[in-house]
Amino acid sequence: MKIKLLTIFNKPTCNFRFTVIFSFLLILNLNNTFGQTLKQQDSLLTKATEHQFKNRDSAIYYFKNGYARRIQEKDSIRAVRLLIELSALYAHNVDYEKSYNGYWKALILAEKSKNLNAQSDAYLGLGWLYSFFKRNDAAVKYFNKSLRIKKGLVSTKKLHENFLCEVYFSMACHYRENNKFTKANKYLDSLRIIKEANPNSGKSYYYESESAYLASINGFHDSALKKLNNSKVYFETHDPSYLVIIYSLLGEVYKNMQRLQESQTYFKKALETSYKYNSHVNYRLKAYQSLYKLNKENNHKDEALHYLLRYTNLKSEIYGIDNKHNQFLFEIKDKYRLEKEQQQDLIDQQKIKKLEQEEKIWFWQLSLLFVVILALLIFGFLFIKYLRNKHKNEKTHLLEKQKTEIKRQNDIIEIKNKELTESALRLIEKDEFISNIKTKLDSKDHIDINVLKRLIRSFQGNTINNWLEFEARFTSINKSFYECLKAAYPNLKKSDLRICALVKLHFSSKDMSKLLGISIDSVHTLRHKLRKKLGLSRKDNLDEFISKF
């Protein structure tokens, strides 16, 4: 079934947008804040709206003057809205050329002012125009553009989702008119989901009537009749002109049920209501066609011929090429579309040039970045290499300096140890010398032996004093010797430490015995015990072991 939601005013004219969309939104109680605000603040728009169903020429006058004034004031948002309303009014009156030009002009102005909502409305109007003339691909293209913009505004919270209903309803009607009922159901379902999510919007009998017809297509005739009869009761009070559509839909449902007599009755009612309110000429056309077919099937030739002639004449009047308002569309003078395409081509060319420039700039930036990164890498490599060499040289220098210092310290210690050894040997020689004198004096009778012995003792000192003097000098030269030994072998006694000190200075057992005032055997015994305490075997050299400390 190819059914169009159109409203007719004055002489045979076709409103395929206002009644379907704006009345539909009114029933949904959708608060079109933008439109309401404009009407409240713009007296010319208010006057134009009041006259558009009473006096077409007055409404056009107010729309044009309002548009001119807003352009002069550079108020592009209101200017676009007035132009869209004016274009809708032209479409109501089958002046498609002016309507078509008006929508494209509104679209271009809306794009310049970046008014997305107005762009969506302009695309929606163009979609209805193309749909009415069966240019379905273009119609769907503009419907989808309108829907895409609306969805974008809804997703960014700039528009309430209720505003999607207008586009969903338009697309459902378009697909229903082209007998694509699955797609029509799809968009009605989308509308229903929004309605259910916003229960305060109220019940829509426009939606109910559409869903009723689709239910009948799916075989649910009783449900369809119930919904359509409920809608009929509503429209009898609120919008009697819309009964043209309701009666037409009832006629279609009864025809689907093969109740042909009732079907004819409702198609005739649709015709009567259309003539009464001078509206919905497209449904008048649909009714004539259906009545022709029904009478032909019933073999009522005269009535069938009558309705066929009425159908043919009306169709020619609305769609015929002789209609001056339609000539424009048949000649496809898309000057605004061409202008927009030219503008888009210019924009595309500018974008291409800009992209080419950006690519060149990007290439040079990338090349410069590559050179800088390469330079930084080379510099970093050389700098790290320099630091490593510098560190290596400093480390080598420091090691050499440490070695030199250690060597110097060792040399000093060696010298002092030699001096210490020599000092100790002189003490031993002194004691030996004094001992020899004492032995010789013991053999002389005429010398006062006691006096000489006292003299020698005072000169000789004793072994303890000799060791203390030696140990003091040794400790001053080898400061950490005793500490290291005690840390490694805490069980060593003083006598052991003395032997260790003399071993470090390479004293012989004989010299050790003289310095310590003990026998050579005692020295051997002390060395043997020391080896055990140090854990040395017979193969280990004591002198080499002690020299490590």
Number of C-alpha atoms within 10 A of each C-alpha: 14 13 18 23 24 24 29 27 23 15 11 19 23 28 24 27 21 18 20 20 18 14 15 19 21 14 17 22 15 19 14 15 10 13 13 12 10 17 18 11 11 15 13 22 26 18 17 27 20 13 17 20 14 12 13 17 12 16 23 20 16 22 28 19 15 23 24 15 15 18 15 11 10 11 13 20 20 23 24 29 24 28 25 26 27 27 28 27 28 23 29 29 21 25 20 23 21 18 26 27 18 25 28 27 22 28 27 20 19 23 14 10 15 13 15 17 20 24 27 23 28 31 24 26 30 28 27 26 24 20 25 20 13 14 13 17 12 16 24 20 16 24 27 19 19 26 23 15 19 26 18 14 18 16 12 9 10 12 18 16 19 20 21 21 26 21 23 22 23 24 27 24 27 28 22 22 19 16 15 15 19 13 16 24 20 15 21 24 16 15 22 18 12 17 19 12 11 13 10 11 18 13 14 17 21 23 18 18 24 23 22 27 25 21 19 21 17 11 14 15 19 14 14 26 20 13 19 25 16 14 21 23 13 14 17 12 8 11 12 17 22 26 22 32 28 25 25 26 27 27 27 25 28 22 17 15 16 11 13 19 13 17 25 23 16 21 28 21 19 29 24 14 21 25 17 12 17 20 26 32 28 27 27 28 19 22 26 25 19 24 25 24 17 19 20 16 12 10 11 13 13 12 15 21 16 14 21 19 15 15 21 13 13 18 16 12 15 19 16 15 15 11 14 13 21 20 16 17 17 12 9 10 14 15 13 18 16 12 14 16 13 12 13 12 12 12 12 13 12 12 13 12 12 12 13 12 12 14 13 12 12 14 12 12 13 13 12 12 13 12 12 12 12 12 12 13 12 12 12 12 12 12 13 12 12 12 12 12 12 12 12 12 12 12 12 12 12 12 12 12 12 12 12 12 12 12 12 12 13 13 12 13 17 14 13 17 20 14 13 19 18 12 15 21 17 12 19 21 13 14 20 14 13 17 14 12 14 16 11 10 16 15 10 10 8 7 11 11 15 10 9 15 17 11 11 16 12 10 12 19 11 14 17 12 11 17 17 11 13 19 16 10 17 20 13 11 18 15 11 12 19 17 13 12 17 14 10 12 13 11 12 16 11 10 12 16 16 17 19 24 21 21 20 19 18 18 18 12 19 15 17 24 18 20 22 19 17 13 14 16 12 14 21 15 11 15 18 14 13 20 17 11 14 16 10 14 10 9 6 11 11 19 15 12 15 18 14 8 15
